[in-house]
Amino acid sequence: GPWSSPEQLLSPFWKAPLTKKDTEAQGRVLLLTICAAGIGGTFQFGYNLSIINAPTLHIQEFTNETWQTRTGQPLPDHLVLLVWSLIVSLYPLGGLLGALLAGPLAVTLGRKKSLLVNNAFVLAAAALFGFSRRAGSFEMIMLGRLLVGISAGTEWAWGSPFLPVAPYSCHSLISFPGVLTIFFFSE
């Protein structure tokens, strides 16, 4: 029959044998897919790991000012540090939740709609970060860190579906750009 092997079933060129030109074109498409999924998917992860270090003092001061506006008393130093620790640690916690959410979300909505929903997490986090000072709420920063962590966790989990598409010899090549991105963008 026309689909006598799995390779023919997966190939859109099953009617005609693959030429060298077809194989090269598929290789270029695979390389672009690796770059888009590996590098693009992990950029947020590495960036959000490292970006939190730069505004440390500003966020701690904002937390203390917000608390003082609400209560009339400054927040003790050890509690400022506790709130700061929560802000920092909510990102990896969100990553864990995102990784756990990725599978059911992809099954329920499909991959394309899941990616669109994932963008909503980032947009919501950006809005929370952007309006936190105006609202006088350091809790918005906390929720934003959790949401951006969920987004990064789902993106990281969705990188692996590209492995079955690629030839076995390219599997480590698919994982490599993501690891490099995390390495270069996290400090």
Secondary structure by P-SEA (a helix, b strand, c coil): cccccccccccccccccccaaaaaaaaaaaaaaaaaaacccaaaaaaaacccccaaaaaaaaaaaaaaaaccccccaaaaaaaaaaaaaaaaaaaaaaaaaaaaaaaaccaaaaaaaaaaaaaaaaaaaaaccccccaaaaaaaaaaaaaaaaaaaaaccccccccccccccccaaaaaaaaaaacc
